[in-house]
Amino acid sequence: MASVAWSGGSDASEEFKSTGIACETSGGVEGFATEYRRRRLNFLNISQSSLAEVGYCIHVALRLGYIKENTAAELDLEIRKVGAPLAGLIASERLTINSQTVGVILFVFLLGSRLF
C-alpha cells in the first residue's frame, strides 16, 4: 500500500480538515451482518459511495500537492481492487432480491388463481 507524506509536519487529520474535506467511516460491516437483504444492499451501496468519495479525496489530495502522482495511481489501483468485488456483491444481492420478489409474485398469483 502506498504511504502518504503530509506537508508542514502537522497532524494529518488537521491538515485534511483544513482543505474542507470530511472523511467518514462506513457502517458496511454492520449492514452486511444483517439478515435483511434490502438493508444489506443499502449498506453495500453506501460502501460503494464511500469508496467513490475516497477516490475523489485522492484526486483532491493530488491536485493540492499533498501526494505525488505515483502515490495517487497506487491508491487508485487499491480502490479498484476493493471496488470490483464490491460491485459483484451488489449485483448478487440485487439478483437475489429480484428473484425472491418474482417468486413471491408467482406464489400470490398461483394462490389467487386457485381460490377463484
C-alpha positions as CSV (number, residue, x, y, z in Angstrom):
1,M,0.0,0.0,0.0
2,A,1.2,3.5,-0.7
3,S,2.4,5.8,2.1
4,V,1.3,9.4,2.1
5,A,3.7,12.2,3.2
6,W,1.9,15.2,4.6
7,S,3.5,18.6,4.3
8,G,4.1,21.0,7.1
9,G,4.7,18.4,9.8
10,S,1.3,18.9,11.3
11,D,-1.2,16.2,12.2
12,A,-2.6,14.7,9.0
13,S,-6.2,14.9,10.2
14,E,-5.9,18.6,10.9
15,E,-4.3,19.2,7.6
16,F,-7.1,17.3,5.8
17,K,-9.7,19.3,7.7
18,S,-8.1,22.5,6.6
19,T,-8.9,21.5,3.0
20,G,-12.6,21.3,3.8
21,I,-12.8,17.6,3.1
22,A,-14.7,15.4,5.6
23,C,-13.8,11.7,5.7
24,E,-16.2,9.3,7.4
25,T,-16.2,5.6,8.1
26,S,-19.0,3.4,6.7
27,G,-21.2,1.1,8.6
28,G,-20.6,-1.6,6.0
29,V,-19.8,-4.3,8.4
30,E,-22.9,-3.8,10.4
31,G,-25.0,-3.7,7.3
32,F,-23.6,-6.8,5.8
33,A,-24.2,-8.8,9.0
34,T,-28.0,-8.2,8.8
35,E,-30.3,-10.8,7.6
36,Y,-32.5,-8.4,5.6
37,R,-31.3,-8.3,2.0
38,R,-32.6,-4.9,1.1
39,R,-30.9,-3.4,4.2
40,R,-27.7,-5.2,3.3
41,L,-28.0,-3.9,-0.3
42,N,-28.4,-0.4,1.1
43,F,-25.2,-0.7,3.2
44,L,-23.3,-2.1,0.2
45,N,-24.5,0.9,-1.9
46,I,-23.3,3.2,0.9
47,S,-20.0,1.5,1.0
48,Q,-19.6,1.9,-2.8
49,S,-20.5,5.6,-2.5
50,S,-17.9,6.0,0.3
51,L,-15.3,4.3,-1.8
52,A,-16.1,6.8,-4.6
53,E,-15.6,9.6,-2.1
54,V,-12.2,8.2,-1.2
55,G,-11.3,8.3,-4.8
56,Y,-12.3,11.9,-5.0
57,C,-10.3,12.7,-1.9
58,I,-7.2,11.2,-3.5
59,H,-7.8,13.3,-6.6
60,V,-8.1,16.4,-4.5
61,A,-5.0,15.5,-2.5
62,L,-3.1,15.1,-5.7
63,R,-4.3,18.4,-7.1
64,L,-3.4,20.2,-3.9
65,G,0.0,18.6,-3.9
66,Y,-0.4,16.5,-0.8
67,I,0.5,13.3,-2.6
68,K,2.6,12.5,-5.7
69,E,1.1,11.2,-8.9
70,N,2.6,7.7,-8.4
71,T,1.1,7.5,-5.0
72,A,-2.3,8.6,-6.3
73,A,-2.0,5.9,-9.0
74,E,-1.2,3.2,-6.4
75,L,-4.1,4.3,-4.2
76,D,-6.4,4.3,-7.3
77,L,-5.4,0.8,-8.0
78,E,-6.2,-0.2,-4.4
79,I,-9.6,1.4,-4.7
80,R,-10.3,-0.6,-7.9
81,K,-9.3,-3.8,-6.1
82,V,-11.9,-3.1,-3.5
83,G,-14.5,-1.7,-5.9
84,A,-14.6,-4.7,-8.2
85,P,-15.7,-7.3,-5.6
86,L,-18.0,-4.8,-4.0
87,A,-19.8,-4.2,-7.4
88,G,-20.1,-8.0,-7.7
89,L,-21.7,-8.3,-4.2
90,I,-24.1,-5.5,-5.1
91,A,-25.1,-7.2,-8.3
92,S,-25.5,-10.6,-6.5
93,E,-27.7,-9.0,-3.8
94,R,-29.9,-7.3,-6.4
95,L,-30.3,-10.5,-8.3
96,T,-31.3,-12.4,-5.1
97,I,-33.8,-9.7,-4.2
98,N,-35.3,-9.6,-7.7
99,S,-35.6,-13.4,-7.8
100,Q,-37.2,-13.5,-4.4
101,T,-39.7,-10.8,-5.4
102,V,-40.6,-12.7,-8.6
103,G,-41.1,-15.9,-6.5
104,V,-43.5,-14.1,-4.1
105,I,-45.5,-12.6,-7.0
106,L,-45.8,-16.0,-8.7
107,F,-46.9,-17.6,-5.4
108,V,-49.5,-15.0,-4.8
109,F,-50.8,-15.3,-8.4
110,L,-51.0,-19.1,-8.2
111,L,-52.7,-18.9,-4.8
112,G,-55.2,-16.4,-6.1
113,S,-56.0,-18.4,-9.2
114,R,-56.8,-21.5,-7.1
115,L,-59.1,-19.5,-4.8
116,F,-61.2,-18.2,-7.6
